[in-house]
Amino acid sequence: MTSPIRFGGLASGIDTDTIIKQLMQAERMPVDKLEQQKQTTEWKRDAYREINRSLMTLRNSAVESHVQS
């Protein structure tokens, strides 16, 4: 199987490969931004979980201390 021969802008002098890459990059920007927001949200979620875990440990220690006294 052979790949088609491409002469990107050879006849017209326009660098079509670069234009296409730039258009694809521009189209991808919203997706990239959403992926960044998703990652940030996951980090926040993990931080909240850790805080919740710490608070539960503190509460359990306080309850144990109160029960023992």
Biopython code that builds the backbone (N, CA, C, O; Angstrom):
import numpy as np
from Bio.PDB.StructureBuilder import StructureBuilder

atoms = [
    (1, "MET", "N", (0.853, -1.171, 0.000)),
    (1, "MET", "CA", (0.000, 0.000, 0.000)),
    (1, "MET", "C", (0.899, 1.233, 0.000)),
    (1, "MET", "O", (1.775, 1.374, 0.854)),
    (2, "THR", "N", (0.679, 2.101, -0.941)),
    (2, "THR", "CA", (1.500, 3.299, -1.035)),
    (2, "THR", "C", (0.696, 4.507, -0.596)),
    (2, "THR", "O", (-0.530, 4.534, -0.706)),
    (3, "SER", "N", (1.402, 5.498, -0.100)),
    (3, "SER", "CA", (0.716, 6.720, 0.305)),
    (3, "SER", "C", (0.653, 7.655, -0.898)),
    (3, "SER", "O", (1.532, 7.636, -1.760)),
    (4, "PRO", "N", (-0.391, 8.466, -0.945)),
    (4, "PRO", "CA", (-0.525, 9.370, -2.083)),
    (4, "PRO", "C", (0.584, 10.423, -2.062)),
    (4, "PRO", "O", (1.047, 10.843, -1.001)),
    (5, "ILE", "N", (0.987, 10.828, -3.236)),
    (5, "ILE", "CA", (2.002, 11.865, -3.359)),
    (5, "ILE", "C", (1.327, 13.218, -3.182)),
    (5, "ILE", "O", (0.315, 13.520, -3.815)),
    (6, "ARG", "N", (1.921, 14.028, -2.296)),
    (6, "ARG", "CA", (1.336, 15.350, -2.028)),
    (6, "ARG", "C", (2.352, 16.421, -2.371)),
    (6, "ARG", "O", (3.532, 16.316, -2.039)),
    (7, "PHE", "N", (1.881, 17.423, -3.024)),
    (7, "PHE", "CA", (2.701, 18.579, -3.334)),
    (7, "PHE", "C", (2.069, 19.787, -2.669)),
    (7, "PHE", "O", (1.467, 20.632, -3.331)),
    (8, "GLY", "N", (2.212, 19.862, -1.346)),
    (8, "GLY", "CA", (1.567, 20.904, -0.562)),
    (8, "GLY", "C", (1.895, 22.304, -1.024)),
    (8, "GLY", "O", (2.939, 22.848, -0.665)),
    (9, "GLY", "N", (1.029, 22.887, -1.805)),
    (9, "GLY", "CA", (1.179, 24.268, -2.231)),
    (9, "GLY", "C", (2.267, 24.482, -3.264)),
    (9, "GLY", "O", (2.636, 25.624, -3.537)),
    (10, "LEU", "N", (2.782, 23.428, -3.837)),
    (10, "LEU", "CA", (3.886, 23.550, -4.781)),
    (10, "LEU", "C", (3.493, 24.399, -5.992)),
    (10, "LEU", "O", (4.248, 25.273, -6.417)),
    (11, "ALA", "N", (2.318, 24.137, -6.536)),
    (11, "ALA", "CA", (1.894, 24.865, -7.730)),
    (11, "ALA", "C", (1.454, 26.288, -7.399)),
    (11, "ALA", "O", (1.708, 27.213, -8.170)),
    (12, "SER", "N", (0.797, 26.465, -6.256)),
    (12, "SER", "CA", (0.261, 27.784, -5.922)),
    (12, "SER", "C", (1.217, 28.620, -5.078)),
    (12, "SER", "O", (1.051, 29.835, -4.978)),
    (13, "GLY", "N", (2.209, 27.987, -4.474)),
    (13, "GLY", "CA", (3.135, 28.711, -3.621)),
    (13, "GLY", "C", (2.618, 28.879, -2.199)),
    (13, "GLY", "O", (3.260, 29.527, -1.373)),
    (14, "ILE", "N", (1.460, 28.296, -1.915)),
    (14, "ILE", "CA", (0.871, 28.390, -0.583)),
    (14, "ILE", "C", (1.262, 27.149, 0.206)),
    (14, "ILE", "O", (1.152, 26.028, -0.291)),
    (15, "ASP", "N", (1.714, 27.352, 1.426)),
    (15, "ASP", "CA", (2.106, 26.232, 2.286)),
    (15, "ASP", "C", (0.847, 25.671, 2.954)),
    (15, "ASP", "O", (0.514, 26.024, 4.086)),
    (16, "THR", "N", (0.163, 24.797, 2.232)),
    (16, "THR", "CA", (-1.116, 24.267, 2.718)),
    (16, "THR", "C", (-0.948, 23.408, 3.966)),
    (16, "THR", "O", (-1.833, 23.383, 4.821)),
    (17, "ASP", "N", (0.171, 22.708, 4.079)),
    (17, "ASP", "CA", (0.384, 21.866, 5.270)),
    (17, "ASP", "C", (0.408, 22.713, 6.537)),
    (17, "ASP", "O", (-0.207, 22.354, 7.541)),
    (18, "THR", "N", (1.120, 23.839, 6.490)),
    (18, "THR", "CA", (1.185, 24.725, 7.651)),
    (18, "THR", "C", (-0.179, 25.327, 7.945)),
    (18, "THR", "O", (-0.573, 25.429, 9.107)),
    (19, "ILE", "N", (-0.892, 25.720, 6.927)),
    (19, "ILE", "CA", (-2.232, 26.294, 7.114)),
    (19, "ILE", "C", (-3.154, 25.279, 7.771)),
    (19, "ILE", "O", (-3.897, 25.617, 8.692)),
    (20, "ILE", "N", (-3.111, 24.051, 7.309)),
    (20, "ILE", "CA", (-3.964, 23.000, 7.871)),
    (20, "ILE", "C", (-3.586, 22.732, 9.320)),
    (20, "ILE", "O", (-4.465, 22.586, 10.170)),
    (21, "LYS", "N", (-2.282, 22.664, 9.617)),
    (21, "LYS", "CA", (-1.838, 22.439, 10.999)),
    (21, "LYS", "C", (-2.307, 23.563, 11.912)),
    (21, "LYS", "O", (-2.734, 23.309, 13.039)),
    (22, "GLN", "N", (-2.230, 24.800, 11.437)),
    (22, "GLN", "CA", (-2.662, 25.936, 12.248)),
    (22, "GLN", "C", (-4.172, 25.916, 12.467)),
    (22, "GLN", "O", (-4.647, 26.229, 13.559)),
    (23, "LEU", "N", (-4.923, 25.550, 11.439)),
    (23, "LEU", "CA", (-6.375, 25.446, 11.589)),
    (23, "LEU", "C", (-6.752, 24.345, 12.575)),
    (23, "LEU", "O", (-7.655, 24.516, 13.394)),
    (24, "MET", "N", (-6.056, 23.219, 12.492)),
    (24, "MET", "CA", (-6.332, 22.120, 13.417)),
    (24, "MET", "C", (-5.987, 22.533, 14.846)),
    (24, "MET", "O", (-6.701, 22.186, 15.786)),
    (25, "GLN", "N", (-4.893, 23.274, 15.004)),
    (25, "GLN", "CA", (-4.497, 23.744, 16.325)),
    (25, "GLN", "C", (-5.551, 24.697, 16.887)),
    (25, "GLN", "O", (-5.888, 24.621, 18.068)),
    (26, "ALA", "N", (-6.067, 25.585, 16.054)),
    (26, "ALA", "CA", (-7.103, 26.522, 16.493)),
    (26, "ALA", "C", (-8.388, 25.784, 16.869)),
    (26, "ALA", "O", (-9.056, 26.151, 17.836)),
    (27, "GLU", "N", (-8.728, 24.759, 16.115)),
    (27, "GLU", "CA", (-9.925, 23.971, 16.407)),
    (27, "GLU", "C", (-9.766, 23.181, 17.706)),
    (27, "GLU", "O", (-10.745, 22.920, 18.404)),
    (28, "ARG", "N", (-8.547, 22.809, 18.019)),
    (28, "ARG", "CA", (-8.279, 21.986, 19.196)),
    (28, "ARG", "C", (-8.233, 22.800, 20.491)),
    (28, "ARG", "O", (-8.330, 22.226, 21.575)),
    (29, "MET", "N", (-8.089, 24.103, 20.399)),
    (29, "MET", "CA", (-7.944, 24.937, 21.592)),
    (29, "MET", "C", (-9.080, 24.769, 22.603)),
    (29, "MET", "O", (-8.793, 24.631, 23.792)),
    (30, "PRO", "N", (-10.347, 24.771, 22.197)),
    (30, "PRO", "CA", (-11.414, 24.570, 23.190)),
    (30, "PRO", "C", (-11.325, 23.209, 23.889)),
    (30, "PRO", "O", (-11.617, 23.102, 25.080)),
    (31, "VAL", "N", (-10.930, 22.190, 23.161)),
    (31, "VAL", "CA", (-10.783, 20.861, 23.748)),
    (31, "VAL", "C", (-9.647, 20.870, 24.766)),
    (31, "VAL", "O", (-9.779, 20.313, 25.855)),
    (32, "ASP", "N", (-8.542, 21.498, 24.411)),
    (32, "ASP", "CA", (-7.405, 21.586, 25.335)),
    (32, "ASP", "C", (-7.796, 22.333, 26.601)),
    (32, "ASP", "O", (-7.413, 21.939, 27.703)),
    (33, "LYS", "N", (-8.559, 23.413, 26.444)),
    (33, "LYS", "CA", (-8.984, 24.188, 27.601)),
    (33, "LYS", "C", (-9.882, 23.347, 28.515)),
    (33, "LYS", "O", (-9.745, 23.396, 29.738)),
    (34, "LEU", "N", (-10.788, 22.587, 27.929)),
    (34, "LEU", "CA", (-11.653, 21.714, 28.727)),
    (34, "LEU", "C", (-10.846, 20.641, 29.454)),
    (34, "LEU", "O", (-11.148, 20.304, 30.599)),
    (35, "GLU", "N", (-9.830, 20.107, 28.798)),
    (35, "GLU", "CA", (-8.992, 19.099, 29.444)),
    (35, "GLU", "C", (-8.230, 19.712, 30.627)),
    (35, "GLU", "O", (-8.054, 19.062, 31.658)),
    (36, "GLN", "N", (-7.785, 20.951, 30.473)),
    (36, "GLN", "CA", (-7.105, 21.636, 31.580)),
    (36, "GLN", "C", (-8.073, 21.867, 32.741)),
    (36, "GLN", "O", (-7.720, 21.662, 33.903)),
    (37, "GLN", "N", (-9.295, 22.294, 32.419)),
    (37, "GLN", "CA", (-10.305, 22.518, 33.460)),
    (37, "GLN", "C", (-10.645, 21.205, 34.164)),
    (37, "GLN", "O", (-10.839, 21.183, 35.380)),
    (38, "LYS", "N", (-10.717, 20.131, 33.413)),
    (38, "LYS", "CA", (-11.001, 18.823, 33.997)),
    (38, "LYS", "C", (-9.901, 18.441, 34.974)),
    (38, "LYS", "O", (-10.184, 17.976, 36.078)),
    (39, "GLN", "N", (-8.641, 18.634, 34.575)),
    (39, "GLN", "CA", (-7.525, 18.292, 35.450)),
    (39, "GLN", "C", (-7.563, 19.131, 36.722)),
    (39, "GLN", "O", (-7.357, 18.602, 37.815)),
    (40, "THR", "N", (-7.822, 20.422, 36.596)),
    (40, "THR", "CA", (-7.904, 21.302, 37.759)),
    (40, "THR", "C", (-9.025, 20.859, 38.689)),
    (40, "THR", "O", (-8.854, 20.839, 39.908)),
    (41, "THR", "N", (-10.164, 20.504, 38.121)),
    (41, "THR", "CA", (-11.301, 20.041, 38.916)),
    (41, "THR", "C", (-10.960, 18.745, 39.643)),
    (41, "THR", "O", (-11.339, 18.563, 40.800)),
    (42, "GLU", "N", (-10.249, 17.845, 38.972)),
    (42, "GLU", "CA", (-9.845, 16.591, 39.622)),
    (42, "GLU", "C", (-8.886, 16.859, 40.773)),
    (42, "GLU", "O", (-8.971, 16.198, 41.808)),
    (43, "TRP", "N", (-7.973, 17.817, 40.614)),
    (43, "TRP", "CA", (-7.052, 18.158, 41.708)),
    (43, "TRP", "C", (-7.818, 18.731, 42.890)),
    (43, "TRP", "O", (-7.526, 18.406, 44.041)),
    (44, "LYS", "N", (-8.806, 19.592, 42.606)),
    (44, "LYS", "CA", (-9.628, 20.158, 43.687)),
    (44, "LYS", "C", (-10.406, 19.062, 44.399)),
    (44, "LYS", "O", (-10.482, 19.042, 45.628)),
    (45, "ARG", "N", (-10.985, 18.151, 43.621)),
    (45, "ARG", "CA", (-11.725, 17.032, 44.206)),
    (45, "ARG", "C", (-10.835, 16.224, 45.136)),
    (45, "ARG", "O", (-11.233, 15.882, 46.250)),
    (46, "ASP", "N", (-9.633, 15.924, 44.673)),
    (46, "ASP", "CA", (-8.704, 15.155, 45.494)),
    (46, "ASP", "C", (-8.344, 15.907, 46.772)),
    (46, "ASP", "O", (-8.236, 15.303, 47.839)),
    (47, "ALA", "N", (-8.160, 17.215, 46.669)),
    (47, "ALA", "CA", (-7.841, 18.020, 47.851)),
    (47, "ALA", "C", (-9.006, 18.011, 48.832)),
    (47, "ALA", "O", (-8.793, 17.876, 50.037)),
    (48, "TYR", "N", (-10.240, 18.153, 48.336)),
    (48, "TYR", "CA", (-11.417, 18.104, 49.212)),
    (48, "TYR", "C", (-11.545, 16.744, 49.890)),
    (48, "TYR", "O", (-11.910, 16.663, 51.062)),
    (49, "ARG", "N", (-11.249, 15.694, 49.164)),
    (49, "ARG", "CA", (-11.306, 14.354, 49.756)),
    (49, "ARG", "C", (-10.287, 14.221, 50.885)),
    (49, "ARG", "O", (-10.585, 13.655, 51.937)),
    (50, "GLU", "N", (-9.099, 14.739, 50.661)),
    (50, "GLU", "CA", (-8.064, 14.672, 51.691)),
    (50, "GLU", "C", (-8.468, 15.479, 52.923)),
    (50, "GLU", "O", (-8.260, 15.032, 54.050)),
    (51, "ILE", "N", (-9.041, 16.656, 52.720)),
    (51, "ILE", "CA", (-9.530, 17.462, 53.843)),
    (51, "ILE", "C", (-10.619, 16.711, 54.588)),
    (51, "ILE", "O", (-10.621, 16.674, 55.819)),
    (52, "ASN", "N", (-11.536, 16.118, 53.855)),
    (52, "ASN", "CA", (-12.625, 15.357, 54.465)),
    (52, "ASN", "C", (-12.077, 14.184, 55.280)),
    (52, "ASN", "O", (-12.545, 13.918, 56.387)),
    (53, "ARG", "N", (-11.089, 13.490, 54.730)),
    (53, "ARG", "CA", (-10.466, 12.374, 55.434)),
    (53, "ARG", "C", (-9.826, 12.857, 56.739)),
    (53, "ARG", "O", (-9.962, 12.219, 57.783)),
    (54, "SER", "N", (-9.135, 13.980, 56.662)),
    (54, "SER", "CA", (-8.487, 14.534, 57.858)),
    (54, "SER", "C", (-9.511, 14.945, 58.906)),
    (54, "SER", "O", (-9.314, 14.712, 60.098)),
    (55, "LEU", "N", (-10.606, 15.557, 58.461)),
    (55, "LEU", "CA", (-11.649, 15.958, 59.403)),
    (55, "LEU", "C", (-12.317, 14.751, 60.049)),
    (55, "LEU", "O", (-12.642, 14.781, 61.235)),
    (56, "MET", "N", (-12.521, 13.699, 59.281)),
    (56, "MET", "CA", (-13.110, 12.479, 59.838)),
    (56, "MET", "C", (-12.171, 11.869, 60.889)),
    (56, "MET", "O", (-12.625, 11.400, 61.933)),
    (57, "THR", "N", (-10.876, 11.878, 60.609)),
    (57, "THR", "CA", (-9.903, 11.359, 61.575)),
    (57, "THR", "C", (-9.931, 12.197, 62.846)),
    (57, "THR", "O", (-9.913, 11.655, 63.951)),
    (58, "LEU", "N", (-9.974, 13.506, 62.694)),
    (58, "LEU", "CA", (-10.038, 14.396, 63.854)),
    (58, "LEU", "C", (-11.308, 14.139, 64.658)),
    (58, "LEU", "O", (-11.254, 14.049, 65.884)),
    (59, "ARG", "N", (-12.440, 14.020, 63.986)),
    (59, "ARG", "CA", (-13.710, 13.763, 64.665)),
    (59, "ARG", "C", (-13.667, 12.436, 65.409)),
    (59, "ARG", "O", (-14.085, 12.350, 66.563)),
    (60, "ASN", "N", (-13.161, 11.406, 64.746)),
    (60, "ASN", "CA", (-13.086, 10.082, 65.385)),
    (60, "ASN", "C", (-12.173, 10.119, 66.611)),
    (60, "ASN", "O", (-12.463, 9.487, 67.627)),
    (61, "SER", "N", (-11.088, 10.850, 66.512)),
    (61, "SER", "CA", (-10.185, 10.988, 67.674)),
    (61, "SER", "C", (-10.882, 11.723, 68.814)),
    (61, "SER", "O", (-10.732, 11.355, 69.979)),
    (62, "ALA", "N", (-11.639, 12.753, 68.480)),
    (62, "ALA", "CA", (-12.357, 13.500, 69.515)),
    (62, "ALA", "C", (-13.402, 12.632, 70.176)),
    (62, "ALA", "O", (-13.563, 12.683, 71.395)),
    (63, "VAL", "N", (-14.115, 11.838, 69.401)),
    (63, "VAL", "CA", (-15.140, 10.939, 69.952)),
    (63, "VAL", "C", (-14.474, 9.901, 70.851)),
    (63, "VAL", "O", (-14.955, 9.645, 71.955)),
    (64, "GLU", "N", (-13.375, 9.300, 70.396)),
    (64, "GLU", "CA", (-12.670, 8.309, 71.211)),
    (64, "GLU", "C", (-12.189, 8.925, 72.516)),
    (64, "GLU", "O", (-12.304, 8.315, 73.579)),
    (65, "SER", "N", (-11.657, 10.120, 72.431)),
    (65, "SER", "CA", (-11.159, 10.817, 73.625)),
    (65, "SER", "C", (-12.290, 11.079, 74.611)),
    (65, "SER", "O", (-12.129, 10.920, 75.821)),
    (66, "HIS", "N", (-13.439, 11.485, 74.071)),
    (66, "HIS", "CA", (-14.593, 11.778, 74.915)),
    (66, "HIS", "C", (-15.129, 10.498, 75.564)),
    (66, "HIS", "O", (-15.510, 10.519, 76.734)),
    (67, "VAL", "N", (-15.165, 9.402, 74.834)),
    (67, "VAL", "CA", (-15.664, 8.126, 75.334)),
    (67, "VAL", "C", (-14.731, 7.584, 76.420)),
    (67, "VAL", "O", (-15.203, 7.030, 77.413)),
    (68, "GLN", "N", (-13.433, 7.734, 76.247)),
    (68, "GLN", "CA", (-12.468, 7.200, 77.201)),
    (68, "GLN", "C", (-12.430, 7.988, 78.516)),
    (68, "GLN", "O", (-12.013, 7.450, 79.541)),
    (69, "SER", "N", (-12.852, 9.225, 78.496)),
    (69, "SER", "CA", (-12.770, 10.018, 79.726)),
    (69, "SER", "C", (-14.013, 9.952, 80.562)),
    (69, "SER", "O", (-14.077, 10.574, 81.622)),
]
sb = StructureBuilder()
sb.init_structure("model")
sb.init_model(0)
sb.init_chain("A")
sb.init_seg("    ")
for serial, (resi, resn, name, xyz) in enumerate(atoms, 1):
    if name == "N":
        sb.init_residue(resn, " ", resi, " ")
    sb.init_atom(name, np.array(xyz, "f"), 0.0, 1.0, " ", f" {name:<3s}", serial, name[0])
structure = sb.get_structure()
